[in-house]
Amino acid sequence: MKELAEQKKYQPQKLEESFRQRCEQDHCSFELHAVSTNKGEQAAMLRAAKEIWPWVDYIHIREKHLTLQQRFNWAKQMAASGIPASHIVINGANPSESSPFYQGVHWSREMLHKAGVEMAAWHQHDVRMRLGISVHSAEEARIAEEFGADYLFFGHVYASQSKPDTAPRGLAVLAEVCSSVRVPVIAIGGIQPSHIQAVRSSGARGAAVISSILKHESPAYAAALFKQAVEAGM
């Protein structure tokens, strides 16, 4: 009965029509985000980043076990290697602080809870970096949007190597989250090139990938396959 209810709730054609209408109104595109493996493999990450940046929109340095300064150093080395700062995102940084080495900041939901800052505080700064926040429900998505997030990560959508003991949330919940906010929702978790059309039809305006690109024997080839899948659906 639960499966039937989910199938009834998830209506791909109507969701795709709604998504297309929203895209026409917002002039949206479909973003590709490559997220570091959280294994501290700096040399491997730098090599991969140099190969993949022409194919992806953003490269995230999320290494949770590193200090913020160490993450800054990763960004500095990436920028020095020729990767545009506009492609580099730091997890856990302050979006109100400028840097020549990165131009995006991403927070976990725990970081959002710890922030405890009124929305008006963001308007005290003339410039702030693009801020993304990870969420796991429609309610969290609405809270993050109200706080001022420019985009959201939602997942994991499919079975994921990074969370083998947790059941995927699936396309129906992704569609619910996408329909609950106006800011772009980026699907993450177990995504392959063959999944791009499905997550896009569910309302996602991007996909974030970890292992499928950065653990591939040829990260550039893997990133190109994702880019090809995105362009095929445009």
LOSE-865951 format. One record per residue (C-alpha): residue number from 1; z, x, y. Coordinates in Angstrom, 3 decimals. Example, Ala and Ser with C-alpha at 12.3 -4.5 7.8 and 13.67 -1.06 7.14 Angstrom:
2
+-----+----------+----------+----------+
! seq !       pz !       px !       py !
+-----+----------+----------+----------+
!   1 !    7.800 !   12.300 !   -4.500 !
!   2 !    7.140 !   13.670 !   -1.060 !
+-----+----------+----------+----------+
//
This chain:
234
+-----+----------+----------+----------+
! seq !       pz !       px !       py !
+-----+----------+----------+----------+
!   1 !    0.000 !    0.000 !    0.000 !
!   2 !    0.838 !    2.819 !    2.392 !
!   3 !   -2.563 !    4.448 !    1.783 !
!   4 !   -4.322 !    1.137 !    2.461 !
!   5 !   -2.348 !    0.706 !    5.661 !
!   6 !   -3.312 !    4.204 !    6.798 !
!   7 !   -6.969 !    3.553 !    6.001 !
!   8 !   -6.848 !    0.317 !    7.968 !
!   9 !   -5.193 !    2.018 !   10.916 !
!  10 !   -7.578 !    4.964 !   10.960 !
!  11 !  -10.980 !    3.649 !   12.040 !
!  12 !  -13.277 !    6.668 !   12.573 !
!  13 !  -16.174 !    4.799 !   14.225 !
!  14 !  -14.006 !    3.101 !   16.853 !
!  15 !  -12.043 !    6.298 !   17.490 !
!  16 !  -15.257 !    8.294 !   17.876 !
!  17 !  -16.655 !    5.736 !   20.342 !
!  18 !  -13.411 !    5.864 !   22.336 !
!  19 !  -13.466 !    9.671 !   22.298 !
!  20 !  -17.062 !    9.793 !   23.511 !
!  21 !  -16.284 !    7.384 !   26.346 !
!  22 !  -13.321 !    9.506 !   27.399 !
!  23 !  -15.443 !   12.656 !   27.245 !
!  24 !  -18.061 !   11.070 !   29.487 !
!  25 !  -15.334 !   10.164 !   31.984 !
!  26 !  -13.510 !   13.510 !   31.844 !
!  27 !  -16.534 !   15.791 !   31.244 !
!  28 !  -14.608 !   17.338 !   28.375 !
!  29 !  -15.697 !   20.007 !   25.968 !
!  30 !  -14.381 !   21.055 !   22.568 !
!  31 !  -12.267 !   24.212 !   22.694 !
!  32 !  -11.752 !   26.867 !   20.045 !
!  33 !   -8.381 !   28.652 !   20.025 !
!  34 !   -7.646 !   31.654 !   17.785 !
!  35 !   -3.912 !   32.132 !   17.226 !
!  36 !   -2.337 !   35.393 !   16.069 !
!  37 !   -0.857 !   35.503 !   12.581 !
!  38 !    2.746 !   36.179 !   13.666 !
!  39 !    2.799 !   39.217 !   11.350 !
!  40 !    3.010 !   41.856 !   14.071 !
!  41 !   -0.286 !   43.445 !   13.030 !
!  42 !   -1.186 !   44.746 !   16.471 !
!  43 !   -4.023 !   47.099 !   15.509 !
!  44 !   -5.665 !   44.503 !   13.266 !
!  45 !   -5.241 !   41.808 !   15.895 !
!  46 !   -6.772 !   43.966 !   18.610 !
!  47 !   -9.778 !   44.784 !   16.420 !
!  48 !  -10.288 !   41.129 !   15.554 !
!  49 !   -9.828 !   39.962 !   19.141 !
!  50 !  -12.541 !   42.331 !   20.349 !
!  51 !  -14.904 !   40.903 !   17.728 !
!  52 !  -14.206 !   37.197 !   18.174 !
!  53 !  -13.718 !   36.649 !   21.886 !
!  54 !  -17.395 !   35.821 !   22.577 !
!  55 !  -17.102 !   32.958 !   20.055 !
!  56 !  -13.762 !   31.428 !   21.039 !
!  57 !  -12.333 !   30.022 !   24.251 !
!  58 !   -8.782 !   31.352 !   23.919 !
!  59 !   -6.888 !   33.987 !   21.944 !
!  60 !   -3.145 !   33.342 !   21.603 !
!  61 !   -0.520 !   36.063 !   21.214 !
!  62 !    2.290 !   34.106 !   19.596 !
!  63 !    4.257 !   36.843 !   17.785 !
!  64 !    7.671 !   35.153 !   17.857 !
!  65 !    9.562 !   38.170 !   16.530 !
!  66 !    8.383 !   40.382 !   19.390 !
!  67 !    9.993 !   40.533 !   22.806 !
!  68 !    8.122 !   38.990 !   25.685 !
!  69 !    7.472 !   42.464 !   27.058 !
!  70 !    5.889 !   43.504 !   23.759 !
!  71 !    3.622 !   40.468 !   23.908 !
!  72 !    2.688 !   41.447 !   27.459 !
!  73 !    1.746 !   44.892 !   26.139 !
!  74 !   -0.533 !   43.294 !   23.538 !
!  75 !   -2.248 !   41.342 !   26.316 !
!  76 !   -2.599 !   44.484 !   28.424 !
!  77 !   -4.309 !   46.320 !   25.562 !
!  78 !   -6.614 !   43.374 !   24.892 !
!  79 !   -7.633 !   43.221 !   28.537 !
!  80 !   -8.148 !   46.989 !   28.620 !
!  81 !  -10.476 !   46.689 !   25.606 !
!  82 !  -12.772 !   44.351 !   27.522 !
!  83 !  -11.454 !   40.907 !   26.580 !
!  84 !  -11.420 !   38.696 !   29.695 !
!  85 !   -7.926 !   37.759 !   30.878 !
!  86 !   -9.139 !   34.147 !   31.046 !
!  87 !   -9.336 !   34.199 !   27.230 !
!  88 !   -5.799 !   35.521 !   26.650 !
!  89 !   -2.765 !   33.258 !   26.194 !
!  90 !    0.851 !   34.431 !   25.874 !
!  91 !    3.416 !   32.371 !   23.990 !
!  92 !    6.736 !   31.944 !   25.763 !
!  93 !    5.805 !   33.332 !   29.171 !
!  94 !    6.522 !   31.762 !   32.558 !
!  95 !    3.391 !   29.909 !   33.724 !
!  96 !    4.386 !   30.408 !   37.371 !
!  97 !    4.158 !   34.203 !   37.140 !
!  98 !    0.711 !   35.698 !   37.632 !
!  99 !   -0.727 !   38.557 !   35.598 !
! 100 !   -4.005 !   40.495 !   35.587 !
! 101 !   -3.880 !   40.642 !   31.768 !
! 102 !   -3.658 !   36.976 !   30.745 !
! 103 !   -4.197 !   33.586 !   32.338 !
! 104 !   -2.683 !   31.135 !   29.897 !
! 105 !    0.789 !   30.320 !   28.586 !
! 106 !    1.791 !   28.374 !   25.502 !
! 107 !    5.206 !   26.914 !   24.678 !
! 108 !    6.757 !   25.533 !   21.522 !
! 109 !    8.504 !   22.183 !   21.774 !
! 110 !   11.813 !   24.076 !   21.649 !
! 111 !   10.789 !   26.019 !   24.754 !
! 112 !   10.049 !   22.746 !   26.509 !
! 113 !   13.476 !   21.384 !   25.619 !
! 114 !   15.149 !   24.543 !   26.874 !
! 115 !   13.226 !   24.530 !   30.139 !
! 116 !   15.169 !   21.622 !   31.588 !
! 117 !   13.042 !   21.719 !   34.740 !
! 118 !   12.118 !   18.685 !   36.791 !
! 119 !    8.405 !   18.034 !   37.064 !
! 120 !    8.574 !   18.545 !   40.830 !
! 121 !    9.554 !   22.180 !   40.302 !
! 122 !    6.033 !   23.043 !   39.207 !
! 123 !    4.655 !   21.878 !   42.535 !
! 124 !    6.726 !   24.469 !   44.388 !
! 125 !    4.177 !   27.064 !   43.280 !
! 126 !    0.707 !   27.206 !   44.779 !
! 127 !   -0.733 !   28.599 !   41.551 !
! 128 !    0.388 !   28.439 !   37.943 !
! 129 !   -1.280 !   29.318 !   34.696 !
! 130 !   -2.708 !   26.813 !   32.270 !
! 131 !    0.184 !   25.595 !   30.136 !
! 132 !   -0.087 !   24.361 !   26.573 !
! 133 !    2.769 !   22.860 !   24.546 !
! 134 !    3.024 !   22.302 !   20.784 !
! 135 !    4.047 !   18.803 !   19.706 !
! 136 !    4.504 !   16.986 !   16.414 !
! 137 !    4.468 !   13.301 !   17.381 !
! 138 !    3.086 !   10.873 !   19.938 !
! 139 !    6.497 !   10.672 !   21.621 !
! 140 !    6.681 !   14.453 !   22.020 !
! 141 !    3.119 !   14.424 !   23.321 !
! 142 !    4.011 !   11.938 !   26.057 !
! 143 !    7.077 !   13.976 !   27.052 !
! 144 !    5.022 !   17.177 !   27.249 !
! 145 !    2.310 !   15.478 !   29.285 !
! 146 !    4.880 !   14.078 !   31.707 !
! 147 !    6.385 !   17.553 !   32.061 !
! 148 !    3.015 !   18.879 !   33.169 !
! 149 !    1.271 !   20.323 !   30.108 !
! 150 !   -2.433 !   20.941 !   30.595 !
! 151 !   -3.145 !   20.605 !   26.879 !
! 152 !   -1.255 !   20.063 !   23.617 !
! 153 !   -1.325 !   21.589 !   20.152 !
! 154 !   -0.749 !   19.029 !   17.402 !
! 155 !   -0.368 !   19.743 !   13.709 !
! 156 !   -0.440 !   20.674 !   11.135 !
! 157 !   -3.312 !   18.342 !   10.376 !
! 158 !   -4.395 !   19.758 !    7.025 !
! 159 !   -2.533 !   21.748 !    4.370 !
! 160 !   -1.728 !   25.098 !    5.922 !
! 161 !   -0.962 !   28.559 !    4.554 !
! 162 !    1.538 !   29.073 !    7.345 !
! 163 !    3.505 !   25.952 !    6.300 !
! 164 !    3.024 !   25.635 !    2.540 !
! 165 !    6.170 !   23.562 !    1.975 !
! 166 !    5.442 !   20.933 !    4.635 !
! 167 !    3.097 !   18.005 !    4.078 !
! 168 !    0.191 !   17.808 !    6.544 !
! 169 !    0.397 !   15.073 !    9.170 !
! 170 !   -3.219 !   14.052 !    8.713 !
! 171 !   -6.012 !   12.558 !   10.798 !
! 172 !   -4.382 !    9.173 !   11.357 !
! 173 !   -1.386 !   10.704 !   13.142 !
! 174 !   -3.702 !   13.050 !   15.037 !
! 175 !   -5.643 !   10.016 !   16.269 !
! 176 !   -2.393 !    8.311 !   17.325 !
! 177 !   -1.325 !   11.352 !   19.339 !
! 178 !   -4.747 !   11.730 !   20.964 !
! 179 !   -4.767 !    8.103 !   22.057 !
! 180 !   -1.262 !    8.331 !   23.539 !
! 181 !   -2.042 !   10.939 !   26.222 !
! 182 !   -4.779 !   11.851 !   28.690 !
! 183 !   -4.502 !   15.623 !   28.398 !
! 184 !   -6.589 !   17.383 !   25.724 !
! 185 !   -5.081 !   17.541 !   22.250 !
! 186 !   -5.963 !   20.582 !   20.163 !
! 187 !   -5.722 !   20.109 !   16.391 !
! 188 !   -4.109 !   22.922 !   14.407 !
! 189 !   -3.249 !   23.553 !   10.778 !
! 190 !   -5.548 !   24.323 !    7.861 !
! 191 !   -8.709 !   23.645 !    9.845 !
! 192 !  -12.040 !   24.834 !    8.456 !
! 193 !  -15.512 !   24.565 !   10.042 !
! 194 !  -16.171 !   21.555 !    7.802 !
! 195 !  -13.237 !   19.738 !    9.444 !
! 196 !  -14.474 !   20.003 !   13.030 !
! 197 !  -16.358 !   16.712 !   13.064 !
! 198 !  -13.414 !   14.822 !   11.564 !
! 199 !  -10.827 !   16.117 !   14.030 !
! 200 !  -13.243 !   15.560 !   16.898 !
! 201 !  -13.872 !   11.978 !   15.786 !
! 202 !  -10.098 !   11.489 !   15.729 !
! 203 !   -9.972 !   12.282 !   19.443 !
! 204 !   -9.084 !   15.983 !   19.407 !
! 205 !  -10.708 !   18.037 !   22.112 !
! 206 !  -10.307 !   21.344 !   20.388 !
! 207 !   -9.217 !   23.170 !   17.257 !
! 208 !   -6.774 !   26.055 !   16.858 !
! 209 !   -7.237 !   28.417 !   13.942 !
! 210 !   -5.098 !   31.188 !   12.486 !
! 211 !   -5.902 !   32.462 !    8.996 !
! 212 !   -9.406 !   31.027 !    8.705 !
! 213 !  -10.530 !   33.442 !   11.404 !
! 214 !   -8.016 !   36.254 !   11.656 !
! 215 !   -7.481 !   36.703 !    7.898 !
! 216 !  -11.182 !   36.512 !    7.124 !
! 217 !  -12.834 !   39.750 !    5.989 !
! 218 !  -15.179 !   39.348 !    8.956 !
! 219 !  -13.341 !   37.585 !   11.812 !
! 220 !  -16.471 !   37.555 !   13.993 !
! 221 !  -18.495 !   35.844 !   11.259 !
! 222 !  -15.735 !   33.263 !   10.723 !
! 223 !  -15.459 !   32.586 !   14.459 !
! 224 !  -19.232 !   32.185 !   14.687 !
! 225 !  -19.150 !   29.592 !   11.896 !
! 226 !  -16.559 !   27.589 !   13.822 !
! 227 !  -18.614 !   27.834 !   17.006 !
! 228 !  -21.685 !   26.683 !   15.099 !
! 229 !  -19.761 !   23.680 !   13.747 !
! 230 !  -18.619 !   22.772 !   17.272 !
! 231 !  -22.118 !   23.011 !   18.721 !
! 232 !  -23.573 !   20.977 !   15.842 !
! 233 !  -21.400 !   18.039 !   16.858 !
! 234 !  -22.189 !   18.147 !   20.591 !
+-----+----------+----------+----------+
//
